[in-house]
Amino acid sequence: MLWGKVALLALFNIAAWNALIVFGVQQMPAGRSAILAFTMPVWTILIGFALLHEPLSRHKIAALVLGMCGMALLLGDDVRHLGRSPIGALFILGAAVSWAFGTVLLRRWKPPLPQNTLSGWMMVLGWIPIALGAPLFDPHPLASLAAMPGIAWFAVLYNIFLAGTLAHWAWFKMARTLPVAVSSLSSLPVPVVGVLSGMLFLGERPGLSEFIALVFVLASLAAVLLGPVSKQEATPAIPE
């Protein structure tokens, strides 16, 4: 039973999230991808209401409305311009929903495992389907790896050890031991960093719709964080 729960947590938090993000970010600017991906707290509210029966306060309803406005703005911009495919946006939204569902399950089940053990097994189990599926999209994966330039290897290693292993460990730690508002706070700066990094390193020039959508998303998250403090205590930390 415990193995089944860990496998499902790995599927939603690691496998689906990373696979959908990889496909989505190839079709969308990095800044826009970050804005859509980090609507995750909005989906967490909806899924938490359904699975955890958490009440929908006025602040949470306001957050949902603001978040949906931001997503509608980005998706509507893609639909209006027929030269752009909305598939990338749907991939990113699917990744955000998967992450939100995995986070809610993690809070609901609270697997009785040390944090390092749980994170390690989730990473291993989550990457197995991605590794097995890679040859379906690249018939010569080893040759492609050998031909990658140094900057590509840096990006891969950065995503494995920092953006992947360390960041996932930290997120799982917060999701299991801290109140919802505190753990959600950690994701607040990410869309801002995504937009600014895309401008700095990729030469992207976000338009007015991206900046307005970013404001909507940040306002959505702020509505959750500035709401009444929950009386529910943080989950006791599980030994490392």
C-alpha positions in Angstrom: 0.0 0.0 0.0 2.8 2.4 0.9 4.7 1.6 -2.3 1.6 2.3 -4.3 1.2 5.7 -2.7 4.9 6.6 -3.2 4.6 5.5 -6.9 1.5 7.7 -7.4 3.3 10.7 -5.7 6.2 10.1 -8.0 4.0 10.0 -11.0 2.3 13.3 -10.4 5.1 15.3 -8.7 8.0 14.0 -10.8 7.1 12.2 -14.0 4.0 14.1 -15.3 5.3 17.5 -14.1 8.7 17.2 -15.8 7.5 15.5 -19.0 4.8 18.0 -19.6 7.0 21.0 -18.8 9.7 19.7 -21.2 7.2 19.5 -24.1 5.4 22.7 -23.2 8.5 25.0 -22.8 9.7 24.0 -26.2 6.6 25.6 -27.7 6.4 28.7 -25.5 8.6 31.5 -24.3 10.2 30.7 -20.9 8.6 33.7 -19.2 5.1 32.8 -20.3 5.7 29.1 -19.4 6.8 30.2 -15.8 3.6 32.3 -15.4 1.3 29.4 -16.4 3.3 26.7 -14.5 3.1 28.6 -11.2 -0.6 28.9 -11.2 -0.2 25.6 -9.3 -1.4 27.1 -5.9 -4.7 28.0 -7.6 -5.2 24.4 -8.7 -4.1 23.3 -5.2 -7.0 25.3 -3.7 -9.6 23.6 -6.0 -8.2 20.1 -5.6 -7.8 20.6 -1.8 -11.4 21.7 -1.6 -12.4 18.4 -3.4 -10.1 16.0 -1.6 -9.3 17.6 1.7 -12.7 19.4 2.1 -10.9 22.7 2.9 -13.4 25.6 2.9 -13.3 28.2 0.1 -12.9 31.5 1.8 -13.4 34.9 0.1 -9.7 35.2 -0.3 -9.4 31.8 -2.0 -12.3 32.7 -4.3 -10.6 36.0 -5.2 -7.4 34.1 -5.8 -9.2 31.7 -8.2 -10.7 34.5 -10.1 -7.5 36.4 -10.5 -5.5 33.3 -11.5 -8.1 32.3 -14.1 -8.0 35.8 -15.5 -4.2 35.5 -16.0 -4.5 32.1 -17.7 -7.4 33.3 -19.9 -5.3 36.2 -21.0 -2.3 34.1 -22.0 -4.4 31.3 -23.6 -6.6 33.8 -25.4 -3.6 35.5 -26.9 -2.4 32.2 -28.3 -5.9 31.4 -29.7 -6.2 34.8 -31.4 -2.9 34.3 -33.2 -3.5 31.3 -35.3 0.2 31.1 -36.1 0.8 30.1 -32.4 -0.2 26.7 -31.1 -2.1 26.6 -27.8 -0.8 23.0 -27.3 2.3 24.3 -25.4 0.1 26.2 -23.0 -2.0 23.1 -22.4 1.1 21.1 -21.7 2.2 23.7 -19.1 -1.3 23.9 -17.5 -1.3 20.1 -17.3 2.0 20.1 -15.5 0.7 22.7 -13.0 -2.4 20.6 -12.3 -0.3 17.4 -11.9 2.0 19.2 -9.5 -1.0 20.6 -7.5 -2.6 17.1 -7.4 0.6 15.5 -6.2 1.1 18.2 -3.5 -2.4 17.7 -2.2 -1.9 13.9 -2.1 1.4 14.4 -0.3 -0.4 16.5 2.4 -3.3 14.0 2.6 -1.3 10.8 2.9 1.7 12.0 4.8 3.8 8.9 4.1 5.5 7.7 7.3 9.0 7.9 5.8 12.0 10.1 6.5 12.2 13.0 4.1 15.4 11.9 2.4 14.1 8.4 1.8 10.8 9.6 0.4 12.4 12.2 -1.8 14.9 9.7 -3.1 12.4 7.0 -4.0 10.0 9.5 -5.6 12.9 10.8 -7.8 13.9 7.3 -8.8 10.3 6.1 -9.5 9.4 9.3 -11.3 12.2 9.3 -13.7 11.8 5.6 -14.7 8.9 6.2 -17.2 10.7 9.3 -18.6 13.9 7.3 -19.2 11.9 4.4 -20.8 9.9 6.8 -23.0 12.9 8.9 -24.2 13.8 6.5 -27.1 10.3 6.9 -28.5 11.0 10.5 -29.2 14.7 10.1 -30.2 15.7 6.8 -31.9 19.4 7.6 -31.2 19.5 9.0 -27.6 23.1 8.0 -26.9 24.3 9.7 -30.1 22.3 12.8 -29.2 23.8 12.9 -25.8 27.4 12.6 -27.2 26.7 15.4 -29.6 25.4 17.8 -27.0 27.6 21.0 -26.5 29.0 22.0 -23.1 26.3 24.5 -22.4 23.6 21.9 -23.0 25.4 19.5 -20.5 25.5 22.4 -18.0 21.7 22.9 -18.4 21.1 19.1 -17.9 23.3 18.8 -14.8 21.8 22.0 -13.4 18.3 20.7 -13.8 19.2 17.3 -12.3 21.1 18.4 -9.2 19.8 21.9 -8.4 16.5 22.5 -10.1 15.6 18.8 -9.8 17.0 17.0 -6.8 17.7 19.9 -4.4 14.5 21.9 -5.3 12.2 18.9 -5.1 13.7 17.8 -1.7 13.1 21.3 -0.4 9.6 21.5 -1.7 8.6 18.1 -0.4 10.0 19.1 3.0 7.9 22.2 3.1 4.8 20.6 1.8 4.9 18.0 4.5 5.9 20.1 7.5 4.7 23.7 7.0 1.2 25.3 6.7 -0.2 25.8 3.2 0.4 29.6 3.1 4.1 29.2 4.1 4.9 26.5 1.5 3.0 28.5 -1.2 5.1 31.5 -0.4 8.2 29.8 -1.7 6.7 29.7 -5.2 5.7 33.3 -5.3 9.0 34.7 -6.8 9.4 32.0 -9.5 7.2 33.5 -12.2 9.1 36.8 -11.8 12.4 35.1 -12.0 11.2 33.2 -15.1 10.2 36.4 -16.9 13.4 38.2 -16.0 15.6 35.3 -16.8 14.0 34.9 -20.2 14.7 38.5 -20.9 18.3 38.3 -19.6 19.5 35.0 -21.0 17.2 34.2 -23.9 16.6 37.7 -25.3 12.9 37.4 -24.8 10.8 40.5 -24.9 7.5 39.8 -23.1 4.6 41.8 -24.3 1.9 43.7 -22.4 -0.3 40.6 -22.1 2.5 38.6 -20.3 3.1 41.4 -17.8 -0.6 41.8 -17.1 -1.0 38.1 -16.7 2.0 38.1 -14.3 0.3 40.7 -12.2 -2.9 38.6 -12.2 -1.0 35.5 -11.1 1.0 37.3 -8.4 -2.2 39.0 -7.1 -3.9 35.6 -7.1 -1.1 34.1 -4.9 -1.1 37.2 -2.7 -4.8 36.8 -2.1 -4.1 33.4 -0.6 -1.2 34.5 1.4 -2.9 37.5 2.8 -6.0 35.6 3.8 -6.9 34.7 7.4 -4.2 32.5 9.0 -5.3 28.9 9.4 -5.6 27.5 12.9 -4.3 24.2 11.6 -0.9 23.5 13.0 2.0 22.5 10.9 2.6 18.8 10.5 5.3 17.7 12.9 8.6 17.2 11.1 9.6 13.6 10.2 13.2 12.8 11.0 15.6 13.0 8.1 
